[in-house]
Amino acid sequence: MLYVEYVVFAAAAFALLMPPAEEMSPQEIVKRSVAANEEDWKAAPMFSYEEKDVETKGDSRTARTYEVRMIEGSPYKRLIAVGSHELTPSRQREEEQKEQREIARRSGESQSERESRIRKYQKERAQDHLLMNEMVRAFTFRLLREEPVSGRPAYVLEAEPNPDYKPPSHEAKVLTGMRGTLWVDKAQFHWSKVEAVVFRPVSFARFIAKVEPGTQFLLEQHPVTDHIWQPTRFTVQVVASIMWWQRNSNSDETFSNYRLQTASASSSH
């Protein structure tokens, strides 16, 4: 709880130092929103939650729901439902036993094994963090209007690529081919919603893979405490090609039942 109190204090102090929102340019509103989302990003590992993943590839559709929580420094996903059906009692016991085996395995890791596992998790988080921070430089913003999101007033900003932007990494290069709309909570400056679409091809992996126009992203977030927000939905419609092979897929991830996780809960169920 000390960390949460620090986050709340830091957010309140930052708000006092900033000028009233009405005096801000769109770019300043976005900068302030990035500061708010920075605190959300830092706080994310403190929560356990439920995650439902729905993936569609061609005529194939799969749906699975997981309980996600931190165990020994990285998340673990325990299956709790398939499709719209909860697991049978025997399958529940099987998944619980699998989780207990993983807890035991992680507890018995050597220092190098533990560091390698946590480093992989932190690398994935760092990539997401980079794209969030690069938004301010990668786009130019225009304030369109104000409208409510889930009953909370929000600024609606249009985002267009900044022609002078130089991506610092291959991952950030995708921003050069995207445009979108950003909803920023008027009271706390967290992102309520982000919609983005790829409008020109963007190459990856030394130009072998390419994200094509028509690829779309949607992120929705809600408060999980008084001052911390976390994702409630993330959807991706991918139009991509790898060399001559076209690959289209849709994924829809929803997140719910966020709970602050105690230190003891991270090492035992």
N, C-alpha and C positions, 0 to 999 in steps of 0.2 A: 504493500500500500504506500510505502514511502515514495516509490517511483511515480505512482499515480499522482500523489500530492505535489511532487515536483513538477510534473507535466502541467497540472492545473495552474500552479503558481506561475510557471513560465509563460503559459498562454495568456493569463490575465495581465502579467507585466508587459508582455509584448503588445497587447491591445491598448494599454494605457499610453504607450509610447507612439502609437500610430495616429495620424490625423483622422478625422471623421471620414467615413467611407464616401460621403457625398462629394468630398473634395478630391478624391482620388481619380487618377486616370485608369483606364482599363488595365494597363500594364501593372500598375500599383496594386490593383485589386487582385490580380493573378499572383503577384509576388507574395502578398499577404496570405493568399490561399495556399501557396506552396509551403509557407512557414507553418500553417495550421496542419497541413497534411504531413509535414515532416514529423510532427509530434505523434500523429496517428501511426505513421510507419514505425517509429521507435517503440510504440506501445503494443503493436500487434502481437509479438511473441508472448505477451502476458495473458492472452486470452485462449481459452478452448472454445470450440464452436462446432456446429454441424454443417456439413457441406454436401450438397446434392449436385452430382455431375451428370449432365445429359449430353451425350455425344451422338451426332448423326453423320454417317458417311454413306452416301448413296441411299440404298434402301435399308441400311442397317441402323438401328437406334438402340443405344444402351443407356440405362439410368441406374446409378448407384448412389447411396447416401452413406456418409462416413461421419464418425465422431473424430474430431481432430484435436490433438493436444500435444503440448511439448513434453518430450521425454529425453532427459539427459542432453538438452541443448539443441534439439532439432525436432520437428513435428513428426507425429505418428498418426496415420489414418486407419481407424478401425471400422470395418464394414458393418453397417447396422441395418441396411435395407437394400433390396434389389428391385428395380422398377418401383411400383407402388406398394410392395409387400414387405413387411418386416421379416427378418430372418426367423426360421424355425428355431425352437429352443435348442435343438442339437447343433445347428449352425451357429447360433449365438455363443454356445459354450466353446465351439471350435475357434471362433474369432477371438474370444476372450483369452483362451489358452495361447493362441498365436501372439496376442499382445503381451502376455506375461513372459513368453519366451523372448520376445524382443526386448522387454525391460531387462531381463536377466542378461541377454547378450550385450546390450549397451552398458550395463553396469560393470561387466567384466572386460570391457575393451581395454587395450593398451592405450597409452597416452597418444601415440601416433595415429591409431585407428580412430580414436575419438576426435582428434583434431581434424583428420581428413573428412570425417562425416559432417562435422559442424562447418568446416570450410566450404564444402559443397553447398550446404543450405544457405550459408551467408553469401556465396557467390550469386545464387539465384535471386536472393533478396536485393543484392547490390545492383543487379541489372534492372530490376523494376524501379529501384530508387533513382538510378541514373536517368531513366526516361522521364520520371516525374520532375526532376530538377532541371532537365534540359528543355522542358516545355517553355519556360519563360524566354529562353534565347531562340528557340526553334520557330516560334510563331509570333505573329502580330495579332493583337486582340482589338475587337471593337465591341463596345457595349450596345446590345440590341434593345433590351427591355428588362423589366422585372416581372417575375411570375412565381407563384408558389410551387414548391415541390414537397409533396407529403405534408401540406399544410404550413410549410415554413417559407417565408419570402426569400427569393433568390435572385441574384443578378444572372442574366443570360448573356454570355459573351460569344462572339464568333471568332474562331481561330483560323488564320490563314498562314501558310508557310512564309517564313522570313527569308527573302532571297539572299541575304548576307550570311545565313547560318552555315557554319562548318561543323558537321557532326564529329564528335571526339572518338567515336567507336563505330563498328559495324552495326551494333544493336541500335544506336541512335540514328542511323541512316534512314530507318523507316519513317522517322518524323518528317523528312524532306518531301515525302510523297503523300502526306496526309493533310486533311483539313477537318474541322469539327466544330462542335458547340460545347461550351462549358457552363454548367450551372453552379454558381458559388453561393453558399448560404450567406444571407445578408447579415445575420447576427454573429456568426462565429467563423465565417470564411472557409469552412470545409467544403470540399467538392460534394455537392448533392448528386450530380449526375454528369457524366462525360459521354458524348457521342462523337465518334471519329470514323472517317471513311478514307480508304486509300484511293486516290484519284489518278495516280500514275505509277507504273511499275517500279518496284524497288528491289534491287538485287542483293543477295546475301551469299555467304560462304564462297567467297572468291568467284561470284557471278554464276555459280551453279544453280542456286535456288533463287526464285523470284516471287515476291508477293505482288499479285496482280490487282488492277482496279476492280472495285466491287467488294474487297475485303472490308468488313465493318467491325467496330468494337463498341460495346456499351458497358459502362461502369455506373453502378448506383451505390450510394453510401448513406448510412443512417447513424445517428448517435447511439453508442452502446453504454456510455456514461454521460455525465453532464458536459464533459469537454472533450471526449474522445469519440471519433467516428471510425467505423470499419465498413468494409464492403458488404453489401447484401446481395448484389448480383453482378456477374461479369459474363458477358456473352461475346462470342467471336464467330463471325462468318468468314471463313478463309477461302480465298480464291488464289491458288498458288501453282507454280510449276517448278519441277526439278528436272533440269535439262529438257527433254521432250515430253515428260510425263505431267499431265494436269492433275492436280489434287485439290478437291473441294471438300470442305467439312464445316460443320456447325457444332459449337459447344456452348452449353448454357450452365453456368455454375451459380448456385444460390447458397447464401450463407445465413445462418440463423442461430439463435440460442447462445449468444456470446456470454461467456462467464469468465470472470477474473480467476486465474489459476494460481493457487498457492504454490510455494516452493516444494512442499511435501507431495503435492499432487503430481508434480512433474516427474517423479520417480516411482510412483506406485499408483495403481488404479483405485 
